[in-house]
Amino acid sequence: MHLLDKISSAITYTLFEQLQAEVSAHNGNVRECAAFVLGQVRRMPDYLWPPFYLLAVCLTLISLGTGGCFHTIAPEKRMLLLRRWQRLPGPCKDFFLFYHTLVSFYLFSAMDLEKAQ
């Protein structure tokens, strides 16, 4: 598994729990959500890979100050880092919003599927 895959999965798992609690949704599967998000990341155009990888490396380097690589630290610490990135201007915020949007899309799609059944 590439570093970007590990970071993407860790971000997805962290945001999934937070967003699921916010919308009071208890549907959807975090593994399915992670697979969906990883699929979207892997389908990005080639020219987006270098900046995304660079942002993943930056997030990992910053997280080293909190006790380890981003994908290995506790979910609470991950959420704190993501909230900081959410407030930063430019590419850090966009990186966060990319994942936030995909996880939100998955959760609301799962809610719609549950209602349809």
Secondary structure, DSSP 8 states (H G I E B T S, - for coil): --HHHHHHHHHHHHHHHHHHHHTT---S-HHHHHHHHHHHHHTS-GGGHHHHHHHHHHHHHHHGGGTS-GGGS-HHHHHHHHHHHHHS-THHHHHHHHHHHHHHHHHHHHHHHHHH-
